[in-house]
Amino acid sequence: MGAVVYMLRCADGSLYVGSTSGALEKRLAEHQSGSYPGYTFRRRPVRLVWSEAFERITDAIAAERQVKGWSRLKKEALIRGDWETVRGAARRPSLRK
């Protein structure tokens, strides 16, 4: 069974990063309905803005943790598919163009 890392844009404009080993559509429906109290519960509706599939849940969890640690700038660049900014945002501020 595969796994997915996903990013949601919440109603307040914030970004939520999560992962699931089940169907992404089911997990999104759980976020939308407020099935579980958590970060997105009071920030609905949410909208899927990015996702990536993995073969193993351990890889998806590792990617989720990595992306959660990124700055907003870097997350927004990932959503746009702007790899130049993703790479640039990874550098120390003194080394950025």
C-alpha positions in Angstrom: 0.0 0.0 0.0 1.3 3.5 -0.8 1.3 6.7 1.1 0.8 10.4 0.4 2.2 13.6 1.8 -0.1 16.5 1.2 -0.4 20.2 1.9 -3.7 22.0 2.6 -4.4 25.7 2.5 -6.8 26.5 5.3 -9.5 29.1 5.4 -7.3 31.5 7.4 -4.5 31.2 4.8 -2.3 29.0 6.9 -0.7 25.8 5.5 -1.1 22.4 6.9 1.2 19.5 6.0 0.1 15.9 6.7 0.5 12.3 5.5 -1.7 9.3 5.1 -1.4 5.7 4.2 -5.0 5.5 3.1 -6.8 7.1 0.3 -6.1 10.8 0.0 -9.7 11.7 -0.9 -10.9 10.0 2.3 -8.4 11.9 4.4 -9.4 15.2 2.8 -13.0 14.5 3.5 -12.1 13.9 7.1 -10.4 17.3 7.3 -13.4 19.0 5.6 -15.9 17.4 7.9 -13.9 18.1 11.1 -14.0 14.4 11.9 -11.0 14.8 14.3 -10.1 17.8 16.4 -6.8 19.2 15.4 -5.2 22.0 13.5 -7.6 22.1 10.6 -10.8 21.7 12.7 -11.3 25.4 13.2 -9.7 26.4 10.0 -12.2 24.9 7.5 -12.8 24.8 4.7 -9.4 23.5 3.5 -8.1 23.1 0.0 -5.5 20.6 -1.3 -2.6 22.6 -2.8 0.1 19.9 -3.2 0.7 16.2 -2.8 3.3 13.6 -3.5 2.9 9.8 -3.4 5.4 7.4 -1.8 5.6 3.6 -1.9 6.3 3.4 1.9 4.7 5.2 4.8 8.0 5.6 6.4 9.2 7.7 3.4 6.0 9.8 3.4 6.4 10.5 7.2 10.1 11.5 6.6 9.0 13.9 3.8 6.2 15.3 5.9 8.6 16.1 8.8 11.0 17.7 6.3 8.4 19.9 4.7 6.9 20.9 8.0 10.2 22.4 9.0 10.4 24.6 5.9 9.7 28.3 5.8 6.5 29.6 4.4 8.5 31.0 1.4 9.8 27.5 0.6 6.4 25.8 1.0 4.8 28.3 -1.3 7.5 27.7 -3.9 6.9 24.0 -3.6 3.2 24.5 -4.2 4.0 26.5 -7.4 6.7 24.0 -8.5 9.3 26.7 -8.4 12.4 24.6 -7.8 14.8 27.5 -8.1 13.2 29.2 -5.1 13.0 26.0 -3.2 16.7 25.5 -3.6 17.5 29.2 -2.9 15.3 29.2 0.2 17.4 26.2 1.5 20.5 28.4 1.7 21.5 30.5 4.6 20.1 34.0 4.3 23.5 35.5 3.8 24.1 33.2 0.7 20.7 33.9 -0.9 20.7 36.0 -4.1 
